[in-house]
Amino acid sequence: MLSSVFAKTLRDRRRAFLYWSLGLVAFIAMEVAVYPTVRDNPTFKTLGDSYPQAIKDLFSFGGQFDIVSGAGFLGIEAFSIVVPMMLIYCTVAAGANAIAGEEERGTLDLLLSLPLSRSRCLLEKLAALVAETLALGLVLWTVLVIAVPLAKMHIGVLELLAATLLALALALVFGMIALAVGAASGRRGLAIGVPAALAVATYVLNSLASLVGWLGHLQWFSPFYYYTRSDPLRTGLDLSDLLVLLAIAAVFAAAAPFLFRRRDLTTP
Amino acid sequence: MFGFLGPNGAGKTTTIRLLLDLIRPTAGRIEIFGLDLRRASVAIRARIGYLPGDLHLYERLTPREHLRYFAALRGLDGLGEGEKLAERFELELDRPIKALSKGNRQKVGLVQAFLHRPDLLLLDEPTAGLDPLVQQTFNELLREVAAEGKTVFLSSHILSEVQRLADRVAIIREGSLELVETVETLRARAFVRVEATFSEPPPVKAFAGLSGVRELERKGSVVLLVLEGPADPLVKALARYEVLALDSHEADLEDFFLTFYRTETSDAE
C-alpha cells in the first residue's frame, strides 16, 4: 500500500472512506425503511399540493413533486440534498487534503524533495480522489440495488445507476475545486471553504431560479442545475448532463497542476 | 564537505529550498551537476538526499513504512540502504513515528536522506535533537560519504560544528553570501573568549604581551580576554598564579564574523 503517491493517498483515506460508506448505507437503509409508511399513508398523496413551489424546488430531483412513488420518494428524500451533500463533503475533504493538507502538515517539502515532479504528485492524488469517489459510488449503488427492491420501490438498477453517476459527477466538481484551490494556495481552510460556499450558493441559486425571473439565466452556472434537470430515477441517464458536470470537474482538474507548478511551497 | 554557516534567519533554509526547486528564485538560475534546475529538477533530485531543518514526517506510519514509501518513490527495492543505516543509528523501525522522541524522528530524517546513496546531501541543521553519541555516528557517516567522493552541503549556525567536518565554509548573513573560505583559514582566525578567576587580582601586565591575546580586561580578580590561535602561551602564563576557575567559550558566529571581517578589511588597507 506504499508503492506510490496514489496508493499512499488512498491508504490515508481508508478510515474516512469507511465512515462515509457506513453513513451512506445507514442513511439509505433508514430512508428505505420509512418508505412503506409514507406510501401507505393517504395524506402524503396530496402533500405536494399544499407546498409552495419554492419549497418543492428546494427538494426537487427532476420530474413532478411526488413523494408517494418510489422514485419520487428516493429523489426527494435522498438524492435532492442529503446524498449529494454527503458525497460533496467527502470529495471536498479529500481534495483539500491532497495538496493543501499535506503542505500544512509540512510533509510536502520532503515528498517533493524526491524525484517526483509536482504535476505527477498532483495527478496521482487526483487519481486517488477519483478512485475514492467511484468506490463510494459503488457502495451507494450497491446498497440501493439491494434495498430498493426490498421496499418495493420499483426503480430499475440502471435508473439507480444513473442517479448515482450524476451525484458522483456533481461531487467531483466540488472535489476538484477543493483540489485546485488547495494546489493554488496551499491553505486547507480555503480549499474547504471555497467549494463549500460555492456548493451552498449554487444550490440555492438553482432552487430559486424558477421563482426569481432574473436568476433564470444564472441557473446555467449552477452544477445543481445539471444535476437536477433530468429525472434519472424514472427516465434513466441524461448523458449530456453527466458530461457537462464532468467537463466542469475537468476544467478545475486541469487548472490544478498548472497552478501548483508555478508557485513557492509554504512551510508550516 | 561544504559548511553553510549563518545566524538564524540568514537565509540558509531558503537557499536549500531553492536548490530543491521547492521555491523559485525571483531572479537568476540554479545549476546542479551541470544541469539547469528548472529543466531537470526531477533528474537532479534523484541524486540529492535532503534533510529539512524543520522535519515533518508522516506521523501515522512507522519508520519502516515511511522509508519503504520513500524508497519506492525513488525506485529502490525494499528500504534501500535504510535497514543498514537504521541498525547503525539504533533506530527502532516498527514503532509509529508519532510515538518517537525528537532524536529518533531526526534519525528517520537522516536515514531517508541517505537511502539512495545520493551524490549530493543537503542537510539543514542536521544535528538538532541528536544526542552526542548519535552525533558521533552521524559524523562518521558524513566522513565516509565524503571519502566516497559525495558532496555534503551542511548548514549550521554553530561554527565549531562545521569546522569539525567541513573542508570549506561559506558564511551567509541577511540573505547574502559574505565569504567562502577553507576551514584552515577560518581556524587560524577562530578565537575563544576566556574568563579566568584568580585567588587575588594578578597584575594586568602578566597577560598583556602574550601572542594571540586581545581585548584584555580585568575586573577585580577576574580577567577576561580573547584568545586567538594556540593556547599554550596563555596557559603557561596563567599557571604562574593561583587560578580558581577557568571558563572559555567559543565566540558566536556573528561575533566571529564581525572580527573576521574587520581584520580582513584592515589587512587590505
Contacts between the chains, C-beta under 8 A, distances in Angstrom:
chain1	res1	chain2	res2	distance
A	2	B	61	7.8
A	2	B	65	5.8
A	2	B	68	5.4
A	2	B	69	4.1
A	2	B	72	6.3
A	3	B	72	4.8
A	4	B	72	6.9
A	4	B	73	7.3
A	5	B	73	7.1
A	8	B	69	6.0
A	12	B	60	7.7
A	105	B	56	6.0
A	106	B	54	6.8
A	106	B	56	3.0
A	107	B	56	5.0
A	107	B	57	6.8
A	107	B	58	5.9
A	109	B	17	7.3
A	109	B	22	5.9
A	109	B	52	5.6
A	109	B	56	7.3
A	110	B	50	7.1
A	110	B	52	6.2
A	110	B	55	7.7
A	110	B	56	6.9
A	110	B	57	7.4
A	110	B	109	8.0
A	110	B	112	7.5
A	111	B	73	7.9
A	112	B	20	7.5
A	112	B	21	7.9
A	112	B	22	6.1
A	113	B	20	5.0
A	113	B	22	7.1
A	113	B	45	6.3
A	113	B	48	7.1
A	113	B	50	4.0
A	113	B	52	7.7
A	114	B	45	6.4
A	114	B	70	6.4
A	114	B	73	4.9
A	114	B	74	6.0
A	115	B	42	4.8
A	115	B	43	7.2
A	115	B	45	4.7
A	115	B	46	3.7
A	115	B	73	7.5
A	115	B	74	6.4
A	115	B	75	7.8
A	116	B	42	7.0
A	116	B	45	7.8
A	116	B	73	5.8
A	117	B	41	7.2
A	117	B	42	5.2
A	262	B	24	7.8
A	264	B	22	7.4
A	264	B	23	4.0
A	264	B	24	6.0
A	265	B	17	7.7
A	265	B	22	4.7
A	265	B	23	6.3
A	267	B	54	6.3
A	268	B	54	7.8
A	268	B	56	7.1
